[in-house]
Amino acid sequence: MVDIRTGRPATLAPNGMVTSPHSLASQAGVDVLRAGGSAVDAAIATSAALSVLYPHMTGVGGDAFLLVHDAKTGAVRYIDGGGRAAAAGTIDAFARRGLAEIPYRGVLPGTLTVPGAVASWGMAHAAYGRLPLKRCLESAIGYARNGFPVTARLAYWRELAREELAKSPEAAAIFLKDGAILTNPDLARTLEAIASDGWHGFYEGEVAGELARWSKANDGFFTLDDLKTQNARWGEPLKGSYRDVTIYETPAPTQGFAVLEMLNLLEPMEMHRKPFLGPDYVHLMVQAKQLAYHDRDRHLADPRFASVPMERLISKKYADERRALMDPARALPWDKIPSYGSLAGDTVYIAVVDAEGNAVSMIHSLYGGFGAAVVAGRTGVVLQNRSAYFSLDPKSPNRVEPGKTPLHTLIASMAFRDDRLWAVVGCMGADGQPQIHLQTYLALIDHGRDIQEALETPRFLSGRFAIGEPRDTLHLEGRIPAETIAELERRGHMVNRWGAWNELAGHAHGITVDPVSGLRVGGSDPRSDGAAIGY
């Protein structure tokens, strides 16, 4: 008899695999793989489908960052798809509007930065695409035009955002209609323009004209010129190591370095010898998080505008210095290791491995639920509110400036053993993303869980979910052992007990590659509507 240790088994496949937070989107990606598409083709197909099927989490109006592994060369390449601030996006522009901080919802955050995801799709496809972009977007266009079923999760998040969505006539017309099927014919036409003309179909032409018209009519920021200057950028990923595993993360302006710093802090503490989910195991991860997030809030910004000491932050030597602040016996007070983030945020993560061993790790987001909660005119595009992460403090490295990308919580990851692709891992969860990467990697590396077991493991997230909540709140899913929770409280942690499962603990997904058989082993988070699908 096989022991049942998860709600579902890991998915095994000999060729290609896709995993994402919606099963129909994963299937769209696998359909493209079966048609001869590359890992990049499948990632674009999945990302586009999610832009329709999961509008509360992602969309054409958001940003996307990718790690791409080329099996022939062994290289891991990075695409920065962060949207840039409009030319009119200045601190003075907000002062003239009488605002001391950037609003979280509405036209202003929606138009302060230009959507970057379509530029990411185009750059990746130009380098690694095999099928026409039209074929990659086929499923997404069909779901937008003909409709798709509203899941219980989408219905829940729609109700949560109802008041904000109602303020946007275009958003209300699409998302607040009754019925089990949702359609977005305007978005179908936007996707068709992208399918026909790629970058030009979105940032120029009729779609761009409507985006700019709507922005101007609503006192927004971006213009046609801002849209035309948006592009994605190739760059070098961050590279670190933990025990026998080499791990790649996305660099600034994303917070990927925090994962590598936490792993560096914990490596000498022999986490593989700590009881899995025991009090020491959780306590030390929380303290590593506090140190890394303090560094994040102090240093992280767009490296084209600010000096980010990245090499130092991810060095083993720096971790050795910082580790002295960790206290194995007591919780660290936030006034000693401060952090200023918020855990709220919604995103989708996509992992793809194709039959040749090429892989994509892709993170794509609107930031908050339904982003800025506005739809840009007749485009059907939900605009992101990522620009709410900008600061209006002139002294902040993350202050708003024209052409600048805000601090990004979005991160994507890949891992290698013996110079061979071993894992493609990522998640949603805003500030929680590095914490979820850390917990997933430690479950895989230190405690031998398979990818599905690692993703189903009960999670903690350290930090606040709402303004006014203490920053040192430690949120714990109820499946964490009761004795661990009790000991964490004894050590001074401010514990918030969640139920057995909580969607706020993030949607994580991943694929591992068996080093002997080469089988793709896929996992999907039961906290989402997703599935790992292979062939």
Secondary structure by P-SEA (a helix, b strand, c coil): ccccccccccccccccccccccaaaaaaaaaaaaacccaaaaaaaaaaaaaccccccccccbbbbbbbbcccccbbbbbbbbbbbcccccaaaaaaacccccccccccccccccccaaaaaaaaaaccccccccccaaaaaaaaaccccccaaaaaaaaaaaaaaaacaaaaacccccccccccaaaaaaaaaaaacccccccccaaaaaaaaaaaaacccccaaaaaacbbbbbbccccccccbbbbbbccccaaaaaaaaaaacccccccccccccaaaaaaaaaaaaaaaaaaaacccccccccccccccccaaaaaaacccccccbbbbcccccccccccccbbbbbbbccccbbbbcccccccccccccccccccbbbbccccccccccccccccccccccccccccbbbbcccccccccccccccaaaaaaaaaaaaaccccccaaaaaaccccccccccccccccbbbbcccccaaaaaaaaaaccccccccccccccbbbbbbbbcccccbbbbbbbcccccccccc
